[in-house]
Amino acid sequence: MNILGKRYIFFAISLLAIIPGMIILATGGGLPLSIDFKGGSLLEVQFESGIAPISEEVIALYNDFGVSDIQVKTTTGQAVLIIQSPKLEDEQRTEIVNAMETEFEDTVTVLLFDNVSPAIGEEVTSRAFLAVAVAALGVIIYMTFAFRGVEHAFRYGVCAILAMIHDVLIVLSLSAIGGKLWGWQFDSLALTALLTVIGFSVQDKIVVFDRMRENRKIFRSLDFETLANHSIVQTLGRSINTQLMTSEFMLLALALFGGLTLREFAILLLVGMFSGTYSSIFIAAPILVIWEKQEWKTWFNKNKAAA
């Protein structure tokens, strides 16, 4: 099975998954952030009749009070609405709830009302980025030390981080596409999914690279690309089976039956974990092979020869 021989095809597949989301982010003003990051009010209400109004009606009611940029979620099996909006004062919230009772002819019970400061979201985001940066540096240092008996040990850590960035871009691209098509917002659960994907991504790549390190001691006569391809094939079954059995089936069930409040989180984690396995096999090792063979020196020469 010549996986590395088709590495540029796998790179192209990744670009097709990443570029649309990056275009949306570039032209749409960035990620569609929830109130967890940009601040605002969270209002959770329950309707006594057991029938909640549709989202468009609630948004229209908020607009009548001069409040825009609304997101409405309905919990599964209950007449409960979770409404995110720009910051509301207590008096304004009371007026909106009274208007709901009049408009929808139902008794409305306020289950939760909370205002979130954007400073909290900024602090959480900055600390998350700092934690990822420190962890990435730690991975490079650890792999350089652990692979010190292998030539160019530093490259293994760098390639693991590059493949991790690939997984992050996949999740961000999906978030952007989801925000454009289905009104998703990037909230604290989405950030949790992203950080989980980062941790899993690095772990799986270390497993593949460790097999390459072991095989370099056994198959000394093999050229690097053949050895790397042999190592990937050896870990292929383990990576796929472990991924399916431990996470993908569970996350798929959570996405299908876990309710609206967890659906975005489950989908992001489902795709991100799949991307982590995919990049360990089809991105990290191929990048290492390209670096070891310094193939970029022949890219333009190949183009000239073809012309």
BAFIRO-887599 format. One record per residue: y, x, z of N, C-alpha, C in turn. Coordinates in steps of 0.2 Angstrom, whole numbers, plus 5000, padded with zeros to 4 digits. Layout:
! BAFIRO-887599
((Y; X; Z); (Y; X; Z); (Y; X; Z)) ...
! end
This chain:
! BAFIRO-887599
((4994; 5004; 5000); (5000; 5000; 5000); (5006; 5004; 5000)) ((5010; 5005; 4994); (5015; 5009; 4994); (5022; 5005; 4996)) ((5023; 5005; 5002); (5029; 5002; 5004); (5035; 5005; 5003)) ((5035; 5012; 5004); (5041; 5016; 5003); (5043; 5017; 4996)) ((5039; 5016; 4991); (5040; 5016; 4984); (5045; 5011; 4982)) ((5045; 5005; 4986); (5049; 4999; 4984); (5055; 4999; 4989)) ((5057; 5004; 4992); (5062; 5004; 4997); (5069; 5001; 4995)) ((5071; 5003; 4988); (5077; 5000; 4986); (5077; 4993; 4985)) ((5071; 4990; 4983); (5070; 4983; 4983); (5072; 4980; 4990)) ((5069; 4983; 4995); (5070; 4980; 5002); (5077; 4981; 5004)) ((5081; 4986; 5002); (5088; 4987; 5003); (5092; 4981; 5000)) ((5090; 4980; 4994); (5093; 4974; 4990); (5092; 4967; 4993)) ((5086; 4966; 4996); (5085; 4960; 4999); (5089; 4959; 5005)) ((5090; 4965; 5009); (5094; 4965; 5015); (5102; 4963; 5013)) ((5104; 4967; 5008); (5111; 4965; 5006); (5112; 4958; 5004)) ((5107; 4955; 5001); (5108; 4948; 4999); (5108; 4944; 5005)) ((5105; 4946; 5010); (5106; 4942; 5016); (5112; 4943; 5020)) ((5115; 4949; 5020); (5121; 4951; 5024); (5127; 4949; 5020)) ((5128; 4951; 5014); (5134; 4950; 5010); (5137; 4944; 5010)) ((5134; 4938; 5009); (5137; 4931; 5010); (5140; 4930; 5016)) ((5137; 4932; 5022); (5140; 4931; 5028); (5146; 4935; 5029)) ((5146; 4941; 5027); (5152; 4946; 5028); (5158; 4943; 5024)) ((5156; 4940; 5018); (5162; 4938; 5014); (5165; 4932; 5018)) ((5161; 4927; 5021); (5163; 4922; 5024); (5167; 4924; 5030)) ((5165; 4930; 5034); (5169; 4932; 5039); (5176; 4935; 5037)) ((5175; 4939; 5031); (5182; 4942; 5029); (5187; 4937; 5026)) ((5184; 4932; 5023); (5189; 4927; 5020); (5191; 4921; 5025)) ((5186; 4920; 5030); (5187; 4914; 5035); (5190; 4916; 5041)) ((5193; 4922; 5042); (5196; 4924; 5049); (5191; 4926; 5054)) ((5185; 4928; 5053); (5181; 4930; 5058); (5176; 4925; 5060)) ((5172; 4927; 5065); (5167; 4922; 5068); (5170; 4916; 5071)) ((5167; 4910; 5070); (5169; 4904; 5073); (5168; 4904; 5080)) ((5172; 4907; 5084); (5171; 4908; 5092); (5172; 4901; 5095)) ((5168; 4900; 5101); (5168; 4894; 5105); (5173; 4896; 5110)) ((5174; 4891; 5115); (5178; 4892; 5120); (5176; 4897; 5125)) ((5170; 4899; 5125); (5168; 4905; 5129); (5172; 4911; 5128)) ((5174; 4912; 5122); (5178; 4918; 5120); (5186; 4916; 5119)) ((5187; 4911; 5116); (5194; 4909; 5114); (5198; 4905; 5119)) ((5194; 4902; 5124); (5197; 4898; 5129); (5197; 4891; 5127)) ((5198; 4886; 5132); (5199; 4879; 5130); (5196; 4875; 5136)) ((5194; 4869; 5134); (5191; 4864; 5139); (5184; 4862; 5137)) ((5180; 4861; 5142); (5173; 4858; 5141); (5173; 4852; 5144)) ((5172; 4846; 5141); (5171; 4840; 5144); (5164; 4837; 5142)) ((5160; 4835; 5147); (5154; 4832; 5146); (5154; 4825; 5149)) ((5152; 4820; 5145); (5153; 4813; 5147); (5146; 4810; 5145)) ((5145; 4804; 5149); (5139; 4800; 5148); (5141; 4793; 5147)) ((5138; 4790; 5142); (5139; 4783; 5141); (5134; 4778; 5144)) ((5136; 4773; 5148); (5132; 4769; 5152); (5127; 4765; 5147)) ((5129; 4763; 5141); (5125; 4759; 5137); (5119; 4763; 5134)) ((5119; 4769; 5135); (5114; 4773; 5132); (5115; 4775; 5125)) ((5120; 4773; 5122); (5122; 4774; 5115); (5128; 4778; 5114)) ((5128; 4784; 5112); (5134; 4788; 5111); (5137; 4787; 5105)) ((5144; 4787; 5104); (5147; 4787; 5098); (5146; 4793; 5093)) ((5147; 4792; 5087); (5146; 4798; 5082); (5151; 4803; 5083)) ((5150; 4809; 5081); (5155; 4815; 5082); (5162; 4813; 5079)) ((5161; 4810; 5073); (5168; 4809; 5069); (5172; 4804; 5073)) ((5169; 4799; 5076); (5173; 4795; 5080); (5177; 4798; 5086)) ((5173; 4802; 5089); (5176; 4806; 5095); (5181; 4811; 5093)) ((5180; 4814; 5087); (5185; 4819; 5085); (5192; 4815; 5083)) ((5191; 4809; 5080); (5197; 4805; 5078); (5201; 4803; 5084)) ((5197; 4801; 5089); (5200; 4799; 5095); (5204; 4805; 5098)) ((5202; 4811; 5098); (5205; 4817; 5101); (5211; 4818; 5096)) ((5210; 4817; 5090); (5216; 4818; 5085); (5222; 4814; 5087)) ((5220; 4808; 5089); (5226; 4803; 5090); (5230; 4805; 5096)) ((5227; 4810; 5100); (5231; 4812; 5106); (5234; 4819; 5104)) ((5234; 4821; 5098); (5237; 4827; 5095); (5232; 4833; 5097)) ((5226; 4832; 5098); (5221; 4838; 5100); (5217; 4839; 5094)) ((5217; 4845; 5091); (5212; 4846; 5085); (5208; 4852; 5087)) ((5204; 4854; 5082); (5199; 4860; 5083); (5194; 4858; 5088)) ((5190; 4852; 5087); (5186; 4849; 5092); (5178; 4850; 5089)) ((5174; 4852; 5094); (5167; 4852; 5092); (5163; 4847; 5097)) ((5159; 4843; 5094); (5155; 4838; 5098); (5148; 4840; 5097)) ((5144; 4840; 5103); (5137; 4840; 5103); (5134; 4835; 5107)) ((5128; 4832; 5104); (5125; 4827; 5108); (5118; 4829; 5110)) ((5117; 4828; 5117); (5110; 4831; 5120); (5105; 4826; 5118)) ((5099; 4829; 5117); (5093; 4825; 5115); (5091; 4820; 5120)) ((5090; 4814; 5118); (5087; 4809; 5122); (5092; 4806; 5127)) ((5098; 4808; 5127); (5103; 4805; 5132); (5109; 4803; 5128)) ((5113; 4798; 5131); (5119; 4797; 5128); (5125; 4801; 5131)) ((5124; 4808; 5130); (5128; 4812; 5133); (5132; 4816; 5128)) ((5138; 4817; 5128); (5142; 4821; 5123); (5145; 4827; 5127)) ((5144; 4833; 5123); (5147; 4839; 5126); (5153; 4841; 5121)) ((5159; 4840; 5123); (5165; 4841; 5119); (5169; 4847; 5121)) ((5170; 4851; 5116); (5174; 4857; 5117); (5181; 4856; 5113)) ((5186; 4858; 5116); (5193; 4857; 5113); (5197; 4862; 5116)) ((5203; 4863; 5113); (5209; 4867; 5116); (5210; 4865; 5123)) ((5213; 4869; 5127); (5214; 4867; 5134); (5218; 4860; 5135)) ((5215; 4856; 5140); (5217; 4850; 5142); (5219; 4850; 5149)) ((5225; 4847; 5151); (5227; 4846; 5158); (5223; 4840; 5160)) ((5223; 4839; 5167); (5219; 4834; 5170); (5221; 4827; 5168)) ((5228; 4826; 5167); (5231; 4820; 5165); (5229; 4818; 5158)) ((5229; 4823; 5154); (5227; 4822; 5147); (5219; 4820; 5146)) ((5215; 4824; 5150); (5208; 4822; 5150); (5207; 4815; 5153)) ((5211; 4813; 5158); (5210; 4806; 5160); (5212; 4801; 5155)) ((5217; 4802; 5151); (5219; 4798; 5146); (5214; 4797; 5141)) ((5211; 4803; 5139); (5206; 4803; 5133); (5200; 4799; 5136)) ((5198; 4800; 5142); (5192; 4796; 5144); (5193; 4789; 5145)) ((5199; 4787; 5147); (5201; 4780; 5147); (5201; 4777; 5140)) ((5203; 4781; 5135); (5203; 4779; 5128); (5196; 4778; 5125)) ((5192; 4782; 5128); (5185; 4782; 5125); (5182; 4775; 5128)) ((5183; 4773; 5134); (5180; 4767; 5137); (5183; 4761; 5133)) ((5190; 4761; 5131); (5193; 4756; 5127); (5190; 4756; 5120)) ((5190; 4761; 5117); (5188; 4762; 5110); (5181; 4760; 5109)) ((5177; 4762; 5113); (5169; 4762; 5112); (5166; 4756; 5116)) ((5171; 4753; 5120); (5169; 4747; 5124); (5162; 4749; 5129)) ((5163; 4754; 5132); (5157; 4756; 5136); (5160; 4760; 5142)) ((5156; 4760; 5148); (5158; 4764; 5154); (5157; 4771; 5153)) ((5161; 4776; 5154); (5161; 4783; 5153); (5161; 4786; 5159)) ((5156; 4791; 5161); (5156; 4795; 5167); (5157; 4802; 5165)) ((5161; 4805; 5168); (5163; 4812; 5167); (5158; 4816; 5171)) ((5153; 4820; 5168); (5148; 4824; 5171); (5151; 4831; 5173)) ((5155; 4833; 5168); (5158; 4840; 5169); (5165; 4841; 5165)) ((5170; 4844; 5169); (5176; 4846; 5165); (5178; 4852; 5168)) ((5179; 4857; 5163); (5180; 4864; 5165); (5185; 4867; 5160)) ((5190; 4871; 5162); (5194; 4875; 5158); (5192; 4882; 5158)) ((5191; 4885; 5152); (5189; 4892; 5152); (5195; 4896; 5149)) ((5196; 4902; 5153); (5202; 4906; 5151); (5199; 4911; 5145)) ((5203; 4912; 5140); (5201; 4917; 5135); (5201; 4924; 5137)) ((5204; 4926; 5143); (5203; 4932; 5146); (5196; 4934; 5148)) ((5192; 4929; 5150); (5185; 4929; 5152); (5181; 4931; 5146)) ((5182; 4928; 5141); (5179; 4929; 5135); (5180; 4936; 5132)) ((5186; 4938; 5132); (5188; 4945; 5130); (5185; 4950; 5134)) ((5184; 4949; 5141); (5181; 4954; 5145); (5174; 4954; 5144)) ((5171; 4949; 5143); (5163; 4949; 5142); (5162; 4952; 5135)) ((5166; 4951; 5130); (5165; 4954; 5124); (5166; 4961; 5124)) ((5171; 4964; 5127); (5172; 4971; 5127); (5167; 4974; 5131)) ((5164; 4971; 5137); (5159; 4975; 5141); (5153; 4975; 5137)) ((5151; 4969; 5133); (5145; 4969; 5129); (5145; 4975; 5123)) ((5151; 4975; 5120); (5152; 4981; 5115); (5151; 4988; 5118)) ((5154; 4989; 5124); (5153; 4995; 5128); (5146; 4996; 5130)) ((5143; 4991; 5132); (5136; 4992; 5134); (5131; 4994; 5128)) ((5133; 4991; 5122); (5129; 4992; 5116); (5130; 4999; 5114)) ((5137; 5002; 5114); (5138; 5008; 5112); (5135; 5014; 5116)) ((5135; 5012; 5123); (5132; 5017; 5127); (5124; 5017; 5126)) ((5121; 5011; 5125); (5114; 5011; 5124); (5112; 5015; 5118)) ((5116; 5014; 5112); (5115; 5017; 5106); (5115; 5025; 5107)) ((5120; 5027; 5110); (5121; 5034; 5112); (5115; 5037; 5116)) ((5113; 5033; 5121); (5107; 5034; 5125); (5101; 5035; 5120)) ((5100; 5030; 5116); (5094; 5030; 5111); (5094; 5036; 5107)) ((5099; 5038; 5104); (5100; 5044; 5100); (5098; 5051; 5104)) ((5101; 5051; 5110); (5099; 5057; 5115); (5092; 5057; 5117)) ((5089; 5051; 5119); (5082; 5051; 5121); (5078; 5052; 5115)) ((5079; 5050; 5109); (5074; 5051; 5103); (5075; 5058; 5101)) ((5081; 5061; 5102); (5082; 5068; 5100); (5077; 5073; 5105)) ((5077; 5071; 5111); (5074; 5074; 5116); (5066; 5073; 5115)) ((5064; 5067; 5114); (5057; 5065; 5114); (5054; 5068; 5108)) ((5058; 5068; 5102); (5055; 5071; 5096); (5057; 5078; 5095)) ((5058; 5082; 5100); (5061; 5088; 5099); (5056; 5093; 5096)) ((5050; 5091; 5096); (5045; 5095; 5092); (5044; 5094; 5085)) ((5048; 5089; 5083); (5048; 5087; 5076); (5054; 5090; 5072)) ((5054; 5092; 5066); (5060; 5095; 5063); (5065; 5089; 5062)) ((5071; 5090; 5063); (5077; 5086; 5062); (5076; 5080; 5066)) ((5074; 5081; 5073); (5073; 5075; 5078); (5079; 5071; 5078)) ((5085; 5073; 5078); (5091; 5070; 5078); (5091; 5064; 5073)) ((5088; 5065; 5067); (5089; 5060; 5062); (5085; 5053; 5064)) ((5080; 5054; 5068); (5076; 5048; 5070); (5080; 5043; 5074)) ((5084; 5046; 5079); (5088; 5042; 5083); (5093; 5038; 5079)) ((5096; 5042; 5074); (5102; 5039; 5070); (5099; 5034; 5066)) ((5093; 5035; 5063); (5090; 5030; 5058); (5089; 5024; 5062)) ((5086; 5024; 5068); (5085; 5019; 5073); (5091; 5014; 5074)) ((5097; 5018; 5075); (5103; 5014; 5076); (5106; 5011; 5070)) ((5105; 5014; 5064); (5107; 5012; 5058); (5103; 5005; 5056)) ((5097; 5005; 5058); (5093; 4999; 5057); (5094; 4994; 5062)) ((5096; 4996; 5068); (5099; 4991; 5073); (5105; 4988; 5070)) ((5110; 4991; 5067); (5116; 4989; 5065); (5114; 4984; 5059)) ((5109; 4985; 5055); (5107; 4980; 5050); (5105; 4974; 5053)) ((5101; 4974; 5059); (5099; 4968; 5062); (5105; 4964; 5065)) ((5110; 4968; 5068); (5116; 4965; 5070); (5120; 4961; 5065)) ((5120; 4964; 5059); (5124; 4961; 5053); (5120; 4955; 5051)) ((5113; 4955; 5051); (5109; 4949; 5049); (5111; 4943; 5054)) ((5111; 4944; 5060); (5113; 4939; 5065); (5120; 4937; 5064)) ((5125; 4941; 5063); (5132; 4939; 5062); (5133; 4936; 5056)) ((5129; 4938; 5050); (5130; 4934; 5044); (5127; 4927; 5045)) ((5121; 4926; 5048); (5119; 4920; 5049); (5124; 4915; 5053)) ((5127; 4918; 5058); (5132; 4915; 5062); (5138; 4912; 5058)) ((5140; 4917; 5054); (5145; 4915; 5049); (5143; 4909; 5044)) ((5137; 4910; 5042); (5135; 4905; 5037); (5134; 4898; 5041)) ((5131; 4898; 5047); (5130; 4892; 5051); (5137; 4889; 5053)) ((5142; 4893; 5054); (5148; 4890; 5056); (5151; 4887; 5050)) ((5150; 4890; 5044); (5153; 4887; 5038); (5150; 4880; 5036)) ((5143; 4880; 5036); (5139; 4875; 5034); (5138; 4869; 5039)) ((5136; 4871; 5045); (5134; 4866; 5050); (5139; 4866; 5056)) ((5144; 4870; 5056); (5149; 4869; 5062); (5147; 4873; 5068)) ((5143; 4878; 5067); (5141; 4882; 5073); (5147; 4886; 5076)) ((5146; 4888; 5082); (5151; 4892; 5085); (5148; 4897; 5089)) ((5151; 4903; 5089); (5148; 4909; 5092); (5150; 4909; 5100)) ((5145; 4907; 5104); (5146; 4906; 5111); (5142; 4911; 5115)) ((5142; 4911; 5122); (5139; 4915; 5126); (5131; 4916; 5125)) ((5128; 4910; 5123); (5121; 4910; 5121); (5120; 4914; 5115)) ((5124; 4914; 5110); (5124; 4917; 5104); (5124; 4925; 5105)) ((5129; 4927; 5110); (5130; 4934; 5112); (5123; 4936; 5115)) ((5120; 4932; 5119); (5114; 4934; 5123); (5108; 4935; 5117)) ((5108; 4930; 5112); (5103; 4931; 5107); (5104; 4938; 5103)) ((5111; 4940; 5102); (5112; 4946; 5099); (5110; 4952; 5103)) ((5112; 4952; 5109); (5110; 4958; 5113); (5102; 4958; 5114)) ((5099; 4953; 5114); (5091; 4953; 5114); (5089; 4956; 5108)) ((5091; 4954; 5102); (5089; 4957; 5096); (5090; 4964; 5096)) ((5096; 4966; 5098); (5097; 4974; 5099); (5092; 4977; 5103)) ((5090; 4975; 5108); (5085; 4978; 5113); (5078; 4978; 5109)) ((5076; 4973; 5106); (5070; 4972; 5103); (5070; 4977; 5097)) ((5075; 4977; 5093); (5075; 4981; 5087); (5074; 4988; 5088)) ((5077; 4991; 5093); (5076; 4998; 5095); (5069; 4999; 5097)) ((5067; 4995; 5101); (5060; 4996; 5104); (5055; 4997; 5098)) ((5055; 4992; 5093); (5050; 4992; 5088); (5051; 4998; 5083)) ((5057; 5000; 5082); (5058; 5006; 5078); (5055; 5013; 5081)) ((5056; 5013; 5088); (5053; 5019; 5091); (5045; 5019; 5090)) ((5042; 5013; 5090); (5035; 5013; 5089); (5033; 5016; 5083)) ((5036; 5014; 5077); (5035; 5016; 5071); (5036; 5024; 5070)) ((5042; 5026; 5073); (5043; 5033; 5072); (5039; 5037; 5076)) ((5036; 5034; 5082); (5032; 5038; 5086); (5025; 5039; 5082)) ((5023; 5034; 5079); (5017; 5035; 5075); (5018; 5041; 5069)) ((5024; 5041; 5066); (5025; 5046; 5062); (5025; 5053; 5065)) ((5028; 5053; 5071); (5027; 5060; 5075); (5020; 5062; 5076)) ((5016; 5057; 5078); (5009; 5059; 5079); (5006; 5061; 5073)) ((5007; 5058; 5067); (5004; 5060; 5061); (5006; 5066; 5058)) ((5012; 5068; 5060); (5014; 5075; 5057); (5010; 5080; 5060)) ((5007; 5079; 5066); (5003; 5085; 5069); (4996; 5084; 5066)) ((4994; 5079; 5063); (4987; 5078; 5060); (4987; 5080; 5053)) ((4992; 5077; 5049); (4992; 5077; 5042); (4997; 5082; 5040)) ((4996; 5088; 5041); (5001; 5093; 5040); (5003; 5095; 5033)) ((4997; 5093; 5028); (4998; 5095; 5021); (5001; 5089; 5017)) ((5002; 5084; 5020); (5005; 5078; 5017); (5013; 5079; 5016)) ((5016; 5077; 5010); (5023; 5077; 5010); (5026; 5071; 5014)) ((5032; 5072; 5016); (5035; 5067; 5021); (5035; 5060; 5019)) ((5036; 5058; 5013); (5036; 5051; 5011); (5029; 5048; 5011)) ((5024; 5052; 5009); (5017; 5049; 5010); (5015; 5048; 5017)) ((5017; 5053; 5021); (5015; 5053; 5028); (5019; 5047; 5032)) ((5025; 5046; 5030); (5029; 5040; 5033); (5026; 5034; 5030)) ((5024; 5033; 5024); (5021; 5027; 5021); (5014; 5026; 5025)) ((5010; 5031; 5026); (5004; 5030; 5030); (5005; 5028; 5037)) ((5010; 5030; 5040); (5012; 5028; 5047); (5014; 5021; 5047)) ((5018; 5019; 5042); (5020; 5012; 5042); (5014; 5007; 5041)) ((5010; 5009; 5037); (5004; 5005; 5035); (5000; 5004; 5042)) ((4999; 5010; 5046); (4995; 5010; 5052); (4998; 5005; 5057)) ((5005; 5004; 5057); (5008; 5000; 5062); (5010; 4993; 5060)) ((5008; 4992; 5053); (5010; 4986; 5050); (5007; 4980; 5054)) ((5000; 4980; 5054); (4997; 4974; 5058); (4999; 4973; 5065)) ((5000; 4979; 5068); (5002; 4978; 5075); (5009; 4975; 5076)) ((5014; 4977; 5072); (5020; 4974; 5072); (5021; 4967; 5070)) ((5017; 4965; 5065); (5017; 4958; 5063); (5014; 4954; 5068)) ((5008; 4956; 5070); (5004; 4952; 5075); (5007; 4951; 5081)) ((5010; 4956; 5084); (5014; 4956; 5090); (5020; 4951; 5090)) ((5023; 4952; 5084); (5029; 4948; 5083); (5028; 4941; 5083)) ((5023; 4939; 5079); (5021; 4932; 5078); (5018; 4929; 5085)) ((5014; 4933; 5088); (5011; 4930; 5094); (5015; 4929; 5100)) ((5020; 4934; 5101); (5024; 4934; 5107); (5030; 4931; 5106)) ((5033; 4930; 5100); (5040; 4928; 5100); (5041; 4922; 5095)) ((5039; 4924; 5089); (5041; 4919; 5083); (5038; 4912; 5084)) ((5032; 4911; 5086); (5030; 4904; 5086); (5033; 4901; 5092)) ((5035; 4904; 5098); (5038; 4901; 5103); (5045; 4899; 5101)) ((5049; 4904; 5098); (5056; 4902; 5096); (5056; 4897; 5090)) ((5051; 4897; 5086); (5051; 4891; 5081); (5050; 4885; 5084)) ((5046; 4884; 5089); (5045; 4878; 5093); (5051; 4876; 5097)) ((5055; 4881; 5100); (5061; 4880; 5103); (5066; 4877; 5098)) ((5066; 4880; 5092); (5071; 4878; 5087); (5070; 4871; 5085)) ((5064; 4869; 5085); (5062; 4862; 5082); (5062; 4857; 5087)) ((5060; 4859; 5094); (5060; 4854; 5099); (5064; 4855; 5105)) ((5068; 4860; 5105); (5071; 4862; 5111); (5078; 4858; 5112)) ((5080; 4854; 5107); (5086; 4851; 5108); (5092; 4854; 5105)) ((5098; 4850; 5104); (5103; 4853; 5100); (5107; 4859; 5104)) ((5107; 4858; 5111); (5111; 4864; 5114); (5107; 4870; 5114)) ((5101; 4871; 5112); (5097; 4877; 5112); (5096; 4879; 5105)) ((5097; 4874; 5100); (5094; 4876; 5093); (5098; 4882; 5090)) ((5104; 4882; 5090); (5108; 4888; 5087); (5105; 4894; 5090)) ((5105; 4895; 5097); (5102; 4901; 5100); (5095; 4902; 5098)) ((5091; 4897; 5098); (5084; 4899; 5096); (5083; 4901; 5088)) ((5087; 4898; 5084); (5087; 4900; 5077); (5090; 4907; 5076)) ((5095; 4909; 5079); (5098; 4916; 5079); (5093; 4921; 5082)) ((5090; 4919; 5087); (5085; 4924; 5090); (5079; 4924; 5086)) ((5077; 4919; 5083); (5071; 4918; 5078); (5072; 4923; 5072)) ((5078; 4922; 5069); (5079; 4926; 5063); (5081; 4934; 5065)) ((5084; 4935; 5071); (5085; 4941; 5073); (5079; 4945; 5075)) ((5074; 4942; 5078); (5068; 4946; 5080); (5064; 4947; 5074)) ((5064; 4942; 5069); (5061; 4944; 5062); (5064; 4950; 5059)) ((5071; 4950; 5059); (5074; 4955; 5056); (5073; 4962; 5059)) ((5072; 4962; 5066); (5070; 4968; 5069); (5063; 4971; 5067)) ((5058; 4966; 5066); (5052; 4969; 5064); (5053; 4971; 5056)) ((5056; 4967; 5052); (5057; 4969; 5045); (5061; 4976; 5045)) ((5066; 4977; 5048); (5070; 4983; 5048); (5066; 4989; 5050)) ((5061; 4988; 5055); (5057; 4993; 5057); (5053; 4996; 5052)) ((5050; 4991; 5048); (5046; 4993; 5042); (5049; 4995; 5036)) ((5054; 4991; 5034); (5057; 4992; 5027); (5064; 4995; 5027)) ((5067; 4996; 5033); (5074; 4999; 5033); (5074; 5006; 5036)) ((5072; 5006; 5043); (5073; 5012; 5047); (5069; 5018; 5044)) ((5062; 5017; 5042); (5058; 5023; 5039); (5061; 5024; 5032)) ((5062; 5020; 5028); (5065; 5022; 5021); (5071; 5025; 5022)) ((5076; 5024; 5026); (5082; 5027; 5027); (5081; 5035; 5029)) ((5076; 5035; 5034); (5074; 5042; 5036); (5071; 5046; 5030)) ((5067; 5043; 5026); (5064; 5046; 5020); (5070; 5049; 5015)) ((5074; 5044; 5014); (5080; 5046; 5010); (5084; 5052; 5012)) ((5085; 5052; 5019); (5089; 5057; 5022); (5085; 5064; 5022)) ((5078; 5063; 5023); (5074; 5069; 5023); (5074; 5072; 5016)) ((5074; 5068; 5011); (5073; 5070; 5004); (5080; 5071; 5001)) ((5085; 5069; 5004); (5092; 5069; 5002); (5093; 5066; 4995)) ((5090; 5060; 4994); (5090; 5057; 4988); (5097; 5055; 4985)) ((5102; 5055; 4989); (5108; 5053; 4987); (5111; 5058; 4982)) ((5108; 5064; 4982); (5110; 5070; 4977); (5108; 5068; 4970)) ((5103; 5064; 4969); (5100; 5063; 4963); (5102; 5056; 4960)) ((5105; 5052; 4964); (5107; 5045; 4962); (5111; 5045; 4956)) ((5116; 5048; 4956); (5121; 5048; 4950); (5118; 5052; 4944)) ((5114; 5057; 4945); (5110; 5060; 4940); (5105; 5056; 4936)) ((5102; 5052; 4940); (5097; 5047; 4937); (5101; 5042; 4933)) ((5107; 5040; 4935); (5111; 5035; 4931); (5113; 5038; 4925)) ((5115; 5045; 4925); (5117; 5048; 4919); (5111; 5049; 4914)) ((5105; 5050; 4917); (5099; 5051; 4913); (5097; 5045; 4909)) ((5098; 5039; 4913); (5096; 5033; 4910); (5101; 5031; 4905)) ((5107; 5033; 4906); (5112; 5031; 4901); (5111; 5035; 4894)) 
! end
